[in-house]
Amino acid sequence: MTVTVLPAAERGGAIPVSMIERMTLILDAFDAATPTLTLLELVERTGLPRSTVHRILDQMIRLRWLAHTSGGYRLGMRTLELGGLTADHNEIRDAVGPLLHELSQRTGMVGHLAVLDGRDVVYLDKAGGRFAAALPTRLGGRMPAHATALGKAMLAALEPSIGEAAFRSRLPRLTPRTLCEPEALRRELSQIRLRQGVAVDREEAVAGIACVAAPLRARGAAPAALSLSGRADAMSFDRLARVVLEVAHEAGRTLFPRRARWR
């Protein structure tokens, strides 16, 4: 069913004056049938002046409420962090979630699915038993990409010049094992590329916890990655690397059936 959103004036209500009301009007213009809207469509749906919409859109993009794409505007990462779900991330989670949960059950470890947002990873899904509660991760939560296997797997899958732009300055240290120096991280990403994209976190994000991750790629890009986490003293890195890479390839084929190109 397609929902037609009428401008405020046509709904019989006054055009809102406050910034919060106008931002809400813009956010409400998006729906499942139209996850991407052009500037003109937003003007028509909200009933706000074009100059006003354009000015507010610039601020909402800067604050990550919205993102600008080639087709127009779509909901941004901040809506995911507060519980909203963007169309792209829904697609990734719906396609990969069942594989992640099956992988977690099969290995008895905690599984994560995440996307890269600047210098951070944002978690789309988490699977695991009682041990999962011990990990400080949650849906919509963030962690510094350089300190996680997920983040390093996705950074390594980017073009080197793009990936390295995310860590040109010194990075925060989460544990004594966190790689904080740009040159050390650059060498680490080079090694990850030689391992078909498999990344390892040896207590770099959380003391006592290790992780193995692999990216979900199409045409060289890494829109997401999945991982397995567990106690560092009980991790079999080589075995888990093979398992995670196999499932990541399967997830990539599921998500990108026509576009998948593996390195």
N, C-alpha and C positions, 0 to 999 in steps of 0.2 A: 504494500500500500504506500503510495506517495503522499507525503504531507505537504500541503501548501501553506507557507508561512506568510501571513499578511502583514504589511507595514503597520506600525503603531497607529497611524492616522486612520487606516482602513478598518482597524479593529475597534475603533471607537475610543481609543485611549490617547492621552496627550503624549507627545514625544518627550521621553525622560530628559531631565536636566542634569542629574548627577552623573559623574564619570562611571561610578559603579553600575548604575542602571544601564548606561549606554554600552558598557562592556558586556553586561549580561545579555542585552538585546543581541549583540553581535554573536556571542557564544551560542545563544539559543537558535540562531539562524541555521546552524549546522545540524544535520540529522543523518541517519543511516543511509538514506537514499542519495544524499548529496554531501559526502564528507569533504569535498573540495568546492570552494565557491570563489568566483571572481569578485573584484571590487564592485562592479556594476550590480552583480547579484546580491551582494551584501547591502548595497544602498537600497535596492528594491525591497529586500526582505525586512530591513530594519526601519525604513522610512526616514532615516537620518540623512542630513546633507552630505553630499559626496566629500566635501573638504573635511567635515567632521569625522566621517568614517575613515578616511585616509590617514588622518592624524592619529586616531585611536589605534588603528592597525599597526602603525609604526611602533607605538608604545607597547602594544600587546606582543609583538614579535620580539622586541628587546627584552621583555619580561618572560618570554617563552610560553605565553598563553596560546599563541598561534605560531605557525611556521609558514614561510613563503615558499611555494613550489612553482614549477613551470606552469602548472594548470591553474594557479590562483593561491588561495589560502586554505589551510587545514588546521585542525586542533594541534597544539604543540605538546612538548614534553611535560609541562607543568600540570596539565590536566590529567596525565597519567599518574603523576606523583600524588595527586589528591584523590585518586580513585577513578578518574575518568579513563576511558579506553579509546585510543585513537584507532582508526580503521586499519592502518598498517600494522600496528602492534597486535590488534585483535587477530589479524590474519596469521601472523607469526606464531602467536601463542596457541591458536586453535590447531594449527598444522603440526607444531612441534611438541605441544604439551603432552599428548598421549605417549609419544616416544620417550620423552623425558621421564614421565612417571613410571613407565615400564622399565627403563634403564635403572632408575632409583630402586625399584623393588628387586630387580635382578641382582644388583650389586650390594644392596643394603646400605648405600651411601646417599648423601644429600645431593640432589640435582638442582641446578640453576639454569635459567634461560635469561639472557640479558641482551640489551642493545647498547651501542656506544652513543654518548651524548657529550661531545667536547672532550673534556679530560676525565669524565666519569662514565661508569656503567650504570644503567638503570635496569632493575630486575623486573622481568615480565612474568616469571613463574618460578615456583620453588616446590620441590617434591622431596619427601623423606619422612622417616618415622620420628620417634621420640628425640633422636639426636638433632633433628632440624631446629628444634626450639633453642638449642644451645648456640646456634649461629646468629650473629647480629645482622641478618639480612631479612628483607620483607618485600612484598610486591610493591613496586613503585619506589622502593628505596634506592639509594645511591651509594657507590663506593668509588674511591679514586681508581681510575683504570690502570695506572702503573703498578698498583699494589695487588691486583687480582689476576688470576690466570685468564679469566674471561676477557678482561680489558686488554691484556697483552696479546691474546690471540687475535682480537679484532684490530688492534693497532698494527700488528705485524702484517695483516692482510691488506692494509691500505698501501697506497704508493708511499715509499719511504719519506719523500718530502712532506707529504700530508701528515703521516703518522708522527714524524719527528717534530712537527710544529706544535704538537700538544705538550711537549716536555722540554722546551728550550730553556726554561728556568728551573731552579731547584724545586723538587717536589716534596710534599709532606711525607714524613716518616710515621707509619702506623705501628711498626714493630722494629726490633733491632735488625731484622732481615729484609726490610723493605728496600728496594732499589730506588734510591733518591737522586743519584747523579745521572744527568742526561747521557753521558758517554757510556755508563754501565748499562743503562736501559737500551741504548742504541745497539750495543753488542748483543744484548739478550734478544731483541727483536730479530736480529740477523740469524741467530741460532734457531729461533722459532720457525722462521721461513724454511730453514733446512730440514725441519722436522714435520713438514707438510702442514704447518700451522698449529701444531700441538704446543700449548703453553702450560707451564707448571708454576704453581705458587707454593713455595715451601715456607710456610708460616710468615708470609710477607704482609698479609692483611690482618690475620688474627693469630695470636700466639697459640701454638699447639694444633693448628688446623692447616692442612695442605689441600691442594686442589689441582685438578688436571682439566684443561678446557680445549675445545677446538671450535673453529668458526664455521658458520653456515654461509657458504659463498656462492655467488653467481657472477660470472664474468669478472672474477678477481675481487669483487667487493665483499665486504663482510657486514651485512645488515644486522647480524646477531651472532651469538655464540652460546654453546651449552657446556656445562661442566659437571664434574663430580667432586664432592668435598668430603673429607673425613679426618680422623685423627692422624696427625703427621707420622706418628710412630707405627701406624698400621697400614700405611699406603704402599701399594705395589705400583709404582709409577709406570713402568714399562707395560704391564698388563692393562692398566687403566687407560693408558694412552691409546692402545690399539682399539679398545672398546669404545672410547669416547669418539675417536676419529671415525670409526665405522658408523656409529649412530649419527654423527654430524653429517656425514655424506648422505645417509638415508634421509635425514631431515631436510637437507638441501634439495634432494631430488623431489621430496614431497612438496616443499614450499615453492620451488622453481622447476617444475617438471620440464619446461621447454628451454630454460635459459641456463641451467646449471653447467658451469665449466670449471672443472677441478684442475688445480695446478699439479 
